[in-house]
Amino acid sequence: MTATAMDELELDIRGQVCPSTLLTTLKEVNGNFERLKAGTLRLVVKTDARDATGTIPPMVKSMGFAVSVLKEQGYYMIVIGKEQQA
Amino acid sequence: MNDMHATAGPGAEAEIARLREENAHLRDWQARSIRYIRDKVDQLLGVVGTVPLRPEELDDEMLLSLDPIGIVSATFVRILENLRETNEELALARDEIGAIFQAAGNGIMVLDSQGRVLSYNAKLRELFLPEGVDLVGRCCSGLICTPEVRHEACVFDMVMRSGAAASCRKWCLAGRYFDVVGSPIKNQSGEIEQVVLVYNDITERIRSEQALADAKARLATIFEAVPAGIVLIDAQSHRIVDANQHALQMLELPREKVFGAECFSHICAKDHAGCPITDGGKSIDTTECTLERAGGTSVPILKTVAPVMLGDRLYLLESFLDIADRKQAEEAMRQALAEAEDARGKMDGILQSVADPLIVTDSEQRIILMNRAAEELLGICLYNSQGLALDQVISDVRLLEALRGDLTEESRVDVALPAAGGGEWIYQGSTSPLLSADGLISGMITVLRNVTQEREIERMKSEFVSTAAHELQTPLAAIIGFSELLMNQREDLTPELEQQSLGYIYDKADLLSKIVDDLLDISRIESGRALELYVSECELTPLIEQVVRPYRNRPGPHLFKLHLPGESRRVRVDRRKLEQILDNLLSNAYKYSPEGGLIRMTVQCSDELLKVSVEDQGIGMTPEQRSRIYDKFYRGDASNTSIGGTGLGMSITKYFVEAHGGRIWVESEPGLGTKVSFELPMQPRPEADFD
């Protein structure tokens, strides 16, 4: 796990399976909730557990964040950030 | 343990047993707690939709250190917090929508799938509902629209049939127009639960559109009907973008040839310097220029250019009128004006050349014209008196009456007006009606002719007739009397008396002959015929002696003296005329001299002149009488009938003297006497009209 100076926190949990991936991600979201909510931080989760793409996004959306899932080579990248105001 | 058992007593054994039991209990309790935690974690994970935790994936110790319940709880707290915020936002949005719903300018109505009204806003109530009527829970059909209208275009039905938004444009109800838009609200199953109908009142827009369409139609009609060419020109390119029919007719070109053409190719082609077109319509100008027709002819036009903004683009509206007729009319009018001016000049010339005062008045007796003579007579000038009533500028009552004569009749009247040098002049005012071109009387022309001299001559002629009759009658009476005497009593007369009677008859006949000669002479003079002089050389002294003899020998109270030159001279004269001159002068001297008065005749000769003067000591003459002594029929004292004479003698004398190239003059003072002198050239003047 590395945090870039560019207000982006990368959480590489490849190798984990559900529900660990979900719990690990939620723990990280809760720990950085204020910065994520303020829009000064973006959390990028890398996972190779396909099920995680079905559990993480709804939970994080329910917390009021914007989520996008990108299919990368051999893993998924779930980007969590502040929901853009309409 | 065994050591403890070996050394411990029975109490220790019990304690160990208790501890074992307690340990087992604790292990059991822990196992149950872990199981409980795992169950709850799995339950929570199930809620969030993921698989349960597997013990082999996360042992008990890692489970506790990871604290999944704490993670999920914290997550749920965040979710709940987010939901609360979302709810707050939704409530706010609902309030906003509610406010918008009520404040919307359009009528909005929400129906359920059965067509019953769920809600509607204030505008809808204002548009469709009578006071006190509530739609909620009722079907709108029949309450808003009539069955006929609903049958034709019920947007609710359209939405329900199509399952999608529908609209109806220009839906008309009770004279008002609406755009109606219906939108479905569907449930999760895609079934329509509600329909929102929005009524946009477009009546004013429709009316505005109609008014705009009418205005456009009117404008188009005017554009085409106006009897002037109108073209619309792009201000930048100067190209014609529109033209009315009249313009096309004037250009003799079809629409397609005119549209797109540069305006200067047809209008003001030869000279368009200063045209408002060239400065983009900054100036608005009306000028006369020419329009080039397709056939090659030019038409004079009056052109007006005005800028107009259509949309955001500047155009120039150029209108032009065919002024060929006007030009011709102007030329005709200019010629007419010139002719009128010429006629006026001629008339003015004629007016001014009329020597007699002439005044023209209108039907209201206001002065229109007068000539210079009239200005001088009346002491006014036309410039100041034109348009004024006669009584404003003329104070003489008789003249006013003459000028105000009946417009319908010609009349003549004599008016005595003060003369310039004192005294009076008599003017004969002749009035004639001034007729307009259509024969109506529009005023009066009055000519004032100075008839003072005519009236005087008439008076003198009248006197002359009386005098001449008397002059003829006296000798005739004597002739008749003596003739009767000779005829009836001749045998009774002595030879001397008979001779004396014949002498009387001769003298009186001679007197009559002289009177008749005078009349014939004056008649010749009056007729303007040249006086015939029969010049011959004659001896002066015998001639004078012959004339003087009757006067010298005449018995009477007068003294007569004759002064003759020392030696007789020969003169070239008309002997009879000279005798008549001398006789007239002597006759007058005798007639007007008192008893005992001296009459002196003096005759002087030089190489050039014969001068004769006849002087008396008679009643003399005033300056006025002296100035008129040569007037025909004038007698110095006409009132004294005892003094005979026709009043022609001095007039004839002057004429005879001047016919000889001589001159005559009079010196006289009232009561002192009169001296009449004349000079004749000794030799006839070359220019004298002698035979």
Contacts between the chains, C-beta under 8 A, distances in Angstrom:
chain1	res1	chain2	res2	distance
A	17	B	57	7.1
A	18	B	50	5.0
A	18	B	51	5.4
A	19	B	45	4.9
A	19	B	50	4.4
A	19	B	51	5.9
A	19	B	52	7.4
A	19	B	53	5.9
A	19	B	68	7.7
A	20	B	53	8.0
A	20	B	57	6.6
A	20	B	58	6.8
A	22	B	45	7.5
A	22	B	48	7.0
A	22	B	50	5.3
A	23	B	66	6.5
A	23	B	68	5.1
A	23	B	71	5.2
A	23	B	72	7.6
A	26	B	71	5.0
A	26	B	72	7.0
A	26	B	74	7.7
A	26	B	75	4.8
A	27	B	66	7.8
A	27	B	71	4.8
A	29	B	75	7.5
A	29	B	78	7.8
A	30	B	71	6.6
A	30	B	74	4.5
A	30	B	75	6.4
A	30	B	78	6.7
A	33	B	78	6.3
A	51	B	50	7.1
A	51	B	51	7.2
A	54	B	49	7.4
A	55	B	48	6.6
A	55	B	49	5.8
A	55	B	50	4.5
A	58	B	48	7.9
A	58	B	49	7.0
A	59	B	48	5.6
A	59	B	75	6.4
A	59	B	79	7.6
A	62	B	79	4.5
A	62	B	82	6.4
A	62	B	83	7.7
A	63	B	75	6.7
A	63	B	78	4.4
A	63	B	79	5.4
A	63	B	82	5.3
A	64	B	78	7.6
A	64	B	81	8.0
A	64	B	82	3.7
A	64	B	85	6.9
A	64	B	86	7.5
